[in-house]
Amino acid sequence: MKIYLDGKYVSEDEAKTSVFDHGLLYGDGVFEGIRLYGGRIFRLEQHLDRLLNSAKAIMLTVPLTKEQLVEACCETCRQNKLKDGYIRLVVTRGVGSLGLNPFRCKNPTVFIIADTIDLYPDEVYRKGLKLVTASTQRTSPAAVSPSIKSLNYLNNILAKIEAVNAGADEAIMLNSQGHVAECTGDNIFVVRRGKLETPPVSAGALIGVTRQVVIELAVKRDMDVSEANLTRCDVWTADEVFLTGTAAEIAPVVNVDGRIIGSGHPGPLTLKLTEDFRKLTRTDGVSIGAK
Ligand code: PXG
């Protein structure tokens, strides 16, 4: 496998960074997880915009322009002869000293991994996921904005541990008000009386690229879709629930905290949107221009 590291394409063995990199020492950096479908990178522009905004918010200067990032992502896929897979683009603060001050790090580290992706097994999409509500609250927007997709995922990891301990697939994270924010690496949607609802950014949700795509697809189908503060009870009593994320795509949910959702099977709107999503990923995206 060839990995992009600071302007070079190196082997996995050579793809190493210093123990003094603040990405490792403090989780000081930003990242994106992006999908490649049939030789086209899905919503690359939106992912790069989010990365550049996350970097700006933490005063990290990405040493590549957006155009250079596009080219580096495409070339990493070409180098690996990859047509379908997952791109992990990471920018860390770079090598510094044993102290928090990020401005002592002179050169950010940039790396891009393009690899195949371990999908949830097909069964998950047919049968649906089981969720629990985590007791770990989502980091408050007053502490770290959920719009910043940083390398610091401990908050989400603590919630994921709760899911695994409970024998569930994912965990719902609430904010300090008790409203639903999102899951540990996915956004959440509920369907109530034929209407789609998803928590707003102010509730602690990341502005997911897949979330945005689903909103667009719903609007195209004339479905009613809005942002709303949701309680756990709203989720338990919803007709349908599904998660969205680059890795999970659209994943139906059939059980939350032991409550069966709707019919206990993936719901009709979830299935329609999944069909539309699959169609879109087959045609949309930036071609890597494989040689
Ligand atoms: N919320 C959080 C907290 C996320 O990290 C999403 C929602 C979904 O956003 P997108 O833009 O992907 O629709 C994410 C992003 C992985 C992985 O390895 C994925 C994410 C985060 C960390 C790891 O699949 N998802």
Boltz pocket constraint, residues with backbone or C-beta under 6 A from the ligand:
constraints:
  - pocket:
      binder: B
      contacts: [[A, 33], [A, 156], [A, 182], [A, 183], [A, 184], [A, 185], [A, 186], [A, 187], [A, 206], [A, 207], [A, 208], [A, 209], [A, 210], [A, 211], [A, 244], [A, 245], [A, 246], [A, 247], [A, 248]]
      max_distance: 6.0
